Amino acid sequence: MERKNPVFTAFVYVCALLLAAVILAPLAWLFVMSISPAADLAAKPLRWWPQAAEFSRYAQLLSTAENSAGAAFTSSLRNSLEVAGMATLAAIILAVPAGWAVSRTPSVGWSLSMVIATYMLPPVALSVPLYMGLSWLGLLNNVFGLALIYLTILAPFTTWLMKSGFDSIPREIEAAAMIDGAGLLQTWRIITLPLAAPVVATSALFAVLLAWDEFFYALLFTSDQRARTLTVAIADLAGGRVSDYGLIATAGVLAALPPVLIGLVMQRALISGLTSGGVKG
Amino acid sequence: MSGTWMTTRAWLLMLPLLVIMVAVIGWPLVDTVRLSFTDAQLVGTAGNYVGFDNYTKMLTSSNFTRTLSTTTWFAVVSVAAEMVLGVLAALLLNQEFRGRAVLRGLMILPWALPTVVNATLWRLIYNPEYGALNAALTQLHLIDDYRSWLGEPGTALAALIVADCWKNFPLVALIALAALQAVPRDITAAALVDGAGPFNRFRFVILPYLAGPLMVALVLRTIEAFKVFDIIWVMTRGGPANSTRSLSILVYQEAFSFQRAGSGASLALIVTLLVTVLAVAYATLVRKTAGSAT
C-alpha cells in the first residue's frame, strides 16, 4: 500500500532491526547474566559473552535442599503457583455467573461498572484495613489470605472479560434451548459454557498473569517462606547483599518463564483481549 | 419470562461477586475513611477521633508536595514517551516487511515480563560497579567513569522512567496497531491519490481511527503511572534522598514503616481523590474524542 521506494524500504528494515534490538537486548542480557560465571560479570571491561556457559545456578535455585537458596526460591515458587491458582479459580467462579447476568440483563450493569471503577483505587487506599482484617482473621502470611485479597484485582477484570465474551454469544441459541424445555443450568451446561470456553480460558490466563505479577499486597501481607511469593523473593534478592548477580538474573529468568510462555502461546487471544479492552473501554 | 424475574435472577447470579467485592474493597475503603479521621496506629491502639488533623498535616507537609510533583513528573514523562514510541512502533509494524509477524510476537515479551523482574533486570543493568550500561557506555567511549545511575538524584528518576517505558510502550504499540489495521485501505489509497503527503495522511486519515483506542490507553496508563509502586520500590525504594519517592511509596512509609495508620489512611484517600479527578477528567475527554473522531 506504500510506494515501493527502495530508500523507504531500507528505512523500514533499519527501524525494524532497531526495534527488535531494543526489545531483545535487555532480555538477552538477563539470560546471559544467568549463565555467565561470576568472574565474567565482575570483569572490567565487561565480558558480554561467557567464556563457558554454566547452568549451575538453575540447579542451585531449583534444588530443595534445606536452608539453601534453592529452598527459599522453590517455596516461593510453590506459593506463587498456589496463590495464583486459587485466586484465578475463585475469580472465574465468581465471574461466570456475574458476567452472564450482566450480559443478558443490562439493567443490572451499573453494579458491574461500579466494581470495575474500583480499578482506579490505588491498593494503598485499601491496604491498612485489609492488613488489620487479615491480622484479625489470623490470615496474615497465609496463601489463602493472599489469594482472597487478590480477588480485589482479579474478580472485576475477569467479570468484565466474561461479560464481553457472553455478549458475543447470541441469546437466540439459549432461548431456543429454553423453549425446548431446558432449564437455566442445563442451558448453561449444554449451550453457553461450551461456547464460552475460549473466553473462560483467556480470562483465566489473564488472571494468572495478574496474580503472578502482583507485588504490593504480597510485600505487605507475607513475611516468610510459608506464604512469600516469587515477586517478593526476587525483590529481596535484588535488594539484598547477594554478591552473585547471576543468581539474581537466574531467579528473574525462572520467574519470567511462565508468563512469557503464556504470552507467546496465547498471543492472538491476549492481543484481542487487550485491544477489545482498549477499544471498547 | 417476566422482566422482574429476569432482574431478580440477575441479582442472584451477581450476589457472590458483589458480596466478595464488598468484603475486600467496599468495607476496607469505608474503614480507610474512618481511620483517616483518627490517630490510630497500625498495631495496638484503636485511636481517637481527631477531625481533619491528618488531612491538614499531610497536605501542608513538604514531603507531600515534593512527592506529588515527583509522581506527576514520572507519570507525565513516562506516559508521553510510551504513547509516542508506541504509535511509532505501531506505524512501523503496519508496514509490510519480512519478519513482521515475528517482530509483532516479540512485542508481547516486555508486557508479559513480571514488573518485579523488569525492575530487577534494569537495576542490574544500571549497577554502578558491574552494570551493562556503564560497561557499554565506557566501551563506546561515551563516558569516562562508571556512574551510579540509580544512586544520584539527578539521574535516578530518568533511569526509572526508561525502565518503565521499555516495559509499557509495546502494549501501546499493540493497541495502536489493532486500531491501524481497522483503517480501511481504500481510504488511505484515496488520500494518496488526492495527493496527501505522509504527515497529512497521518493527521487527517489515520489519526481519527487511532484517537479513541489511544485515549483509553492513555487514561489507563496515566492512572497506573500515578499509582506506581512496584518498579520504584524494587529499583530505588524512593531514594536517593527521596528523589524518586512516589505517592504510593509515601503512603506505604507512613502507614507501614512508621505504623501511623490514621495519617497513612488520610494520605491514601488524598491520592485516591487525585486519581479519581484525573480519571473523570479523562473520561470526559475520551467521550469528546470518541464523538469527534470518524
Chai-1 contact restraints between the chains, C-beta under 6 A:
chainA,res_idxA,chainB,res_idxB,connection_type,confidence,min_distance_angstrom,max_distance_angstrom,comment,restraint_id
A,M1,B,R185,contact,1.0,0.0,6.0,A-B,restraint_1
A,V12,B,Q95,contact,1.0,0.0,6.0,A-B,restraint_2
A,V12,B,F97,contact,1.0,0.0,6.0,A-B,restraint_3
A,C15,B,L92,contact,1.0,0.0,6.0,A-B,restraint_4
A,A16,B,F97,contact,1.0,0.0,6.0,A-B,restraint_5
A,A16,B,L103,contact,1.0,0.0,6.0,A-B,restraint_6
A,L19,B,A89,contact,1.0,0.0,6.0,A-B,restraint_7
A,A20,B,L103,contact,1.0,0.0,6.0,A-B,restraint_8
A,I23,B,L106,contact,1.0,0.0,6.0,A-B,restraint_9
A,P26,B,L121,contact,1.0,0.0,6.0,A-B,restraint_10
A,W29,B,A132,contact,1.0,0.0,6.0,A-B,restraint_11
A,L30,B,L121,contact,1.0,0.0,6.0,A-B,restraint_12
A,L41,B,Y130,contact,1.0,0.0,6.0,A-B,restraint_13
A,A42,B,Y130,contact,1.0,0.0,6.0,A-B,restraint_14
A,P45,B,Q139,contact,1.0,0.0,6.0,A-B,restraint_15
A,L46,B,A135,contact,1.0,0.0,6.0,A-B,restraint_16
A,L94,B,P16,contact,1.0,0.0,6.0,A-B,restraint_17
A,L94,B,L17,contact,1.0,0.0,6.0,A-B,restraint_18
A,P97,B,L13,contact,1.0,0.0,6.0,A-B,restraint_19
A,A98,B,M14,contact,1.0,0.0,6.0,A-B,restraint_20
A,A98,B,L17,contact,1.0,0.0,6.0,A-B,restraint_21
A,A101,B,A10,contact,1.0,0.0,6.0,A-B,restraint_22
A,A101,B,L13,contact,1.0,0.0,6.0,A-B,restraint_23
A,A101,B,M14,contact,1.0,0.0,6.0,A-B,restraint_24
A,T105,B,M6,contact,1.0,0.0,6.0,A-B,restraint_25
A,T105,B,A10,contact,1.0,0.0,6.0,A-B,restraint_26
A,S107,B,T7,contact,1.0,0.0,6.0,A-B,restraint_27
A,V108,B,A10,contact,1.0,0.0,6.0,A-B,restraint_28
A,V115,B,M21,contact,1.0,0.0,6.0,A-B,restraint_29
A,T118,B,I25,contact,1.0,0.0,6.0,A-B,restraint_30
A,M120,B,I223,contact,1.0,0.0,6.0,A-B,restraint_31
A,M120,B,V275,contact,1.0,0.0,6.0,A-B,restraint_32
A,M120,B,A279,contact,1.0,0.0,6.0,A-B,restraint_33
A,L121,B,T272,contact,1.0,0.0,6.0,A-B,restraint_34
A,P122,B,K227,contact,1.0,0.0,6.0,A-B,restraint_35
A,P122,B,S248,contact,1.0,0.0,6.0,A-B,restraint_36
A,P122,B,V271,contact,1.0,0.0,6.0,A-B,restraint_37
A,V124,B,S248,contact,1.0,0.0,6.0,A-B,restraint_38
A,V124,B,V251,contact,1.0,0.0,6.0,A-B,restraint_39
A,V124,B,A268,contact,1.0,0.0,6.0,A-B,restraint_40
A,A125,B,T32,contact,1.0,0.0,6.0,A-B,restraint_41
A,A125,B,A268,contact,1.0,0.0,6.0,A-B,restraint_42
A,A125,B,T272,contact,1.0,0.0,6.0,A-B,restraint_43
A,L126,B,P28,contact,1.0,0.0,6.0,A-B,restraint_44
A,V128,B,A255,contact,1.0,0.0,6.0,A-B,restraint_45
A,V128,B,A261,contact,1.0,0.0,6.0,A-B,restraint_46
A,V128,B,G264,contact,1.0,0.0,6.0,A-B,restraint_47
A,V128,B,A265,contact,1.0,0.0,6.0,A-B,restraint_48
A,P129,B,P28,contact,1.0,0.0,6.0,A-B,restraint_49
A,P129,B,D31,contact,1.0,0.0,6.0,A-B,restraint_50
A,P129,B,T32,contact,1.0,0.0,6.0,A-B,restraint_51
A,L130,B,P28,contact,1.0,0.0,6.0,A-B,restraint_52
A,L151,B,I20,contact,1.0,0.0,6.0,A-B,restraint_53
A,L151,B,V24,contact,1.0,0.0,6.0,A-B,restraint_54
A,T152,B,V24,contact,1.0,0.0,6.0,A-B,restraint_55
A,T152,B,I25,contact,1.0,0.0,6.0,A-B,restraint_56
A,D213,B,P114,contact,1.0,0.0,6.0,A-B,restraint_57
A,D213,B,T115,contact,1.0,0.0,6.0,A-B,restraint_58
A,F215,B,V116,contact,1.0,0.0,6.0,A-B,restraint_59
A,F215,B,D230,contact,1.0,0.0,6.0,A-B,restraint_60
A,F216,B,F229,contact,1.0,0.0,6.0,A-B,restraint_61
A,T231,B,V116,contact,1.0,0.0,6.0,A-B,restraint_62
A,I234,B,V116,contact,1.0,0.0,6.0,A-B,restraint_63
A,I234,B,T120,contact,1.0,0.0,6.0,A-B,restraint_64
A,A235,B,V116,contact,1.0,0.0,6.0,A-B,restraint_65
A,A235,B,V234,contact,1.0,0.0,6.0,A-B,restraint_66
A,A238,B,T120,contact,1.0,0.0,6.0,A-B,restraint_67
A,A238,B,R123,contact,1.0,0.0,6.0,A-B,restraint_68
A,A238,B,V234,contact,1.0,0.0,6.0,A-B,restraint_69
A,Y245,B,L124,contact,1.0,0.0,6.0,A-B,restraint_70
A,G252,B,V117,contact,1.0,0.0,6.0,A-B,restraint_71
A,G252,B,T120,contact,1.0,0.0,6.0,A-B,restraint_72
A,G252,B,L121,contact,1.0,0.0,6.0,A-B,restraint_73
A,A255,B,P114,contact,1.0,0.0,6.0,A-B,restraint_74
A,A255,B,V117,contact,1.0,0.0,6.0,A-B,restraint_75
A,A256,B,L113,contact,1.0,0.0,6.0,A-B,restraint_76
A,A256,B,V117,contact,1.0,0.0,6.0,A-B,restraint_77
A,P259,B,A112,contact,1.0,0.0,6.0,A-B,restraint_78
A,V260,B,A112,contact,1.0,0.0,6.0,A-B,restraint_79
A,G263,B,I108,contact,1.0,0.0,6.0,A-B,restraint_80
A,G263,B,A112,contact,1.0,0.0,6.0,A-B,restraint_81
A,Q267,B,G105,contact,1.0,0.0,6.0,A-B,restraint_82
A,Q267,B,I108,contact,1.0,0.0,6.0,A-B,restraint_83
A,I271,B,L174,contact,1.0,0.0,6.0,A-B,restraint_84
A,T275,B,I175,contact,1.0,0.0,6.0,A-B,restraint_85
A,T275,B,A178,contact,1.0,0.0,6.0,A-B,restraint_86
A,G278,B,I175,contact,1.0,0.0,6.0,A-B,restraint_87
A,G278,B,P213,contact,1.0,0.0,6.0,A-B,restraint_88
A,G278,B,V216,contact,1.0,0.0,6.0,A-B,restraint_89
A,G278,B,A217,contact,1.0,0.0,6.0,A-B,restraint_90
A,V279,B,P213,contact,1.0,0.0,6.0,A-B,restraint_91
A,G281,B,V216,contact,1.0,0.0,6.0,A-B,restraint_92
